[in-house]
Amino acid sequence: MVALCFARTTMDTPAKNLVEVVDLLPSDALLPILECVSNSIISLSQSDLTLEQREIDVEIVRGEPRQDTLFLTTKPIKDVIVTDNGIGFNEMNFASFKTPYSNALRQDFGCLGVGRFSVLAAFRGMKIRSNFRVNGHWKYREFNFDTVNEVKPIVYEDSSEKTHRTVVEMLDLYNDVLLDKTAVPLEDIANQIMKHFFIFYLSNNLPKITLHESDCEPLNVNDLFKDVSKGSERHFEILDETFKLYITRNPKTTNRRTHYYHYCADSRVVGRGKRLSNLDSIFSYPLIDEHTESFLDVFVVSTYLDERKYTTRNGFRIPSTQEERSYENEITLQDIGQQAAGILRDKYSEHVKKTQQQNIIEWQGYMAASPRFNSLLKDEEVLRNLPANTPDDKKEEYLHRIIYSRLKKVDEIIQEFIDAKKIDEESIQEVVKVIQHKAVLDSDKLADYMIRRRAIIDLFEKFLEADKKGDYKLEADIHNLIFPKGYTSENTPYEGHNLWLLDERFVSYKFIASHKPMRGYSNVASRKAADIAMFDNPIGLGDKESGDISSLVIFEFKRPGDVASTPSGHRWEFSKLTDKYFDEFRYGETKHKGRHVNVRPTTPKFGFIILSHIPEALENYNLERGWRRTPFGSFYRTTPESNMHLEAMTFDDLIAAARLRHNPFFDKLFLTRYP
């Protein structure tokens, strides 16, 4: 019988392999520095020094920018040197350093034994020098750490220096993802360290941390806390897990404009701070106390977070939203954030109340200037939930979404009523309420349309004004504003013209031609082209031999700015501008194909002559020939035997009439004021 013996072997885990799986994002540019400072804090926590005696020094050594970033105002980091007076690399700490995922310090300090691999994911190597005491004897240890030689001891000997001192050098930052992001001022690095270790400050366990670089005054990180007000602590539970909030308040000393909340693990901030306004938009504004603005920094701490941090300590194995949960009762970051926001709302209820009222006034001011949102202007539910500090372009988008959602809901309710086929008084009354609600929303669309009309009227008036040189807009400009020249109603959408300027009735005419030869759209073989010609129902088309129309309308415009005159001076009738078109339709040569426009003596015919100016001589000439003045200052003449009505007016009369027709709407829409 052969006895089989198996020797116990250990698994090799090359440092290079561990470094390759470390995924550092641009936002993690300073994470290696934070890891080294964290190790120094732990080393100091192991010592017998008082808090006042504990010191950490961080020296930043700058490199040169890459060729494509020569214009950076601050140079990127090349090396970082972190020095502390902690317990140092004694046998336990050195053994822990050599062991990936060591648990030697996990229980007491939350160390995962991977921080040094994050350093090598950014820097080419580390050099460590440590002076420490063991059993009453002073020792000095020096070693290097990189992905090629891994932990390489250099010196381990007795030391004549009788003081604790450990120097960790992070050498030659090479990671292109991080390089440019380290080109930040010393103040920014200090602020990052301050925020990352805020919990140590809140628990009165933060050593003195000093930053310096060549040609700069040293910065004391602890000084950044002097203006921070420790607001309070709060506890809450989610599914039997306990969370603690540390709430701090910072006066506005820079251009800061945001409240932040931070998730923490093992007494350190994990990742970057998040905007508190993302949890509740009411925190989009600063807190104000005796006219002084301040901002919140809120820190969330829990063993639940400690247990679910990534090994690189830059995120959590926790779903962000409820939609991302793996099972129904799994806690999400959204759940934690909402609970925290609720606590903050209660704590700062007065601020919330003032801010909410300010927010409502801002939104109401925007909606009052945009009548298309009138239906939401006094809706308490909508106003109470509008996001704070929203730019105008986002307000527009947000309000449109609300109206769209409401209209869609109304349509769904009506469809449900139709599908149910339940006809009784109760259901009918319910649908009546829904239709009434839809009518309110539809009125907003009408308001939007009225805004467009007012803009067109204002533009028309501008066209009629002389510029500084005394020039006037051409007839074509006026013409195109009313109806584009060369087009017909068959190739011009309703929104593409403004015939309502002339008369609301003409908007519904079945065929409209603008400055097109008659032969192009009718059975009349004539090159004459009225400014605007309109036919009403019915009209014969195609191969029909005849087609009677209900009415024929001709508009003729006289160039603005011109004095109405002809070679005959002021001795001509207004009808001269329209008769030629009526005559062509009645007596002109016809052709077989095309649109049959049969104009008979009994066909109602309307002619409108629009002039820039009617001189007194021209006015008198026409009054003497049967024209009459209307109460509105225009002139008219009727010819009963041919069923013709003609009217002459100025452009000013035309626009005044248009504005007069719309004033009841405009007064309602634009003169109402809201607080």
Disulfide bonds with the S-S distance in Angstrom:
none
